[in-house]
Amino acid sequence: MTAIELIAAALAAGAGAGLTQTASDTVRDAYAGLKDLLRRRLGDRAVPALEADETEPGVWQARLGDALTSSGAAGDEQVVAAARRLLDLTGKYQVDAREAKGVQVGDHNTQTNTFH
């Protein structure tokens, strides 16, 4: 899983968790924190990338991917760490990221490994 896919998954998980009554304040704070980091990093590109309609994932992910790539946010360790933390907090995904080996993400049913 690339950094862009990791960030997109975290945003989607945070948005989904935020809609439920059972989402903890910690999850909501982590989601807001990731979006704030991205807004600062993306600048003018933030609103189209972050506020796009997630019901069309292909369009939303393409916009987000373009913005993350052109701004350098996909390579920002603070942004990636915030995305990993959010995924961990939502409980839907387990993230095992090791710089030398790649990224491993699973949702207790399926697992995706990406190695560089």
N, C-alpha and C positions, 0 to 999 in steps of 0.2 A: 504494500500500500504506500503510495507516495504521500508526501507531506500535504499536498493539495487534497487528496482523498481523505486523509486523516482529519484535516481541518473541516472539510465539508461534512464528514460523518459526525464530527463533534457538534457542529452548528445544527445539523438536523436532529441529533439526539437531544441537544439542549432545548431546541424549540419544541420538540415533542414532549419532553419531560416538563417543560414550563407550562404546558397546557393542562396538566393534570393537577388535581388537588393534593396528591400525595408527594409531589416534588418538594424536596427539602429546600430551605433557604440557601444551603450550601450549593446545591445544584443551580438554583436561580442566580446566585452570586457569581458562580464560575462561568455560567453562560453569559451573563452581562459583562463580566471581566474580559472574556475572549472577544466579544463583539466590540468592546471599548478599545482593546489592543488593536484589533483589525481596523477600526475606524481611524485611529491615529496613524496607522501604518499605510492605509489605503488612501487617505485624504479624500479628494473629490470622487474617487472611484468607489468609495465605501457604500454610499446609498444604493446605487444600482446593483452592486454585488451582494450586499447584505440584506437588502429589503426586497429583493426580487421574489416573485411568487414561487414558493417552493413546490407548488402543485405540478409544476413543469420542471422536474428535476434536471432534465438535459439542458434546458436553457439556463436555469439557475446555476448549475454546476459549471457550465461553460463560462458564464460571466464571472463567477467567483474564481475559477481557475485562471482566467486571463488577468484579473485584477491581482491575485496573489502572486502570479509569475512576474508581471510587469513592475510591481512594487517591491519585489524581493521578500514579501512577507512569508512566502512558503519556505524560505531559508532562514527565517528568524527563529532562533532557538526558543525565545520567550513565547512566541505565538504557538509553536509546535508543542511546547511543554504545557501551555494552557489548554490546548485542544486535547492532549492526552489525559490531563487531569479531569477535564469535563467528561470524557468518555468513561474514565474509571468511576466517576461519581454517579453517572446515570445508571450504572450497573448492567447496562445492556451489553457492553463490550468489555473485554479484557484486553489491555494493550501491553505488549511486551516489546519495547523498542530498545534495541541495542545498536549503537552507532556502527560497530564493526560488522554486524550481521544483518541488519535490516529492521523491518517492522513486522510484527505479528499481531493481528487483530482477530478476535473471535467473539461470537455472541452466544456461546455455550452450545450451539448447534453446528455452526460452520466456522471455518478458520481460513484466513487469508494470510499468506506469507509473501513478503516482497523482499528480495535480496538484491543488493547492489553489487 
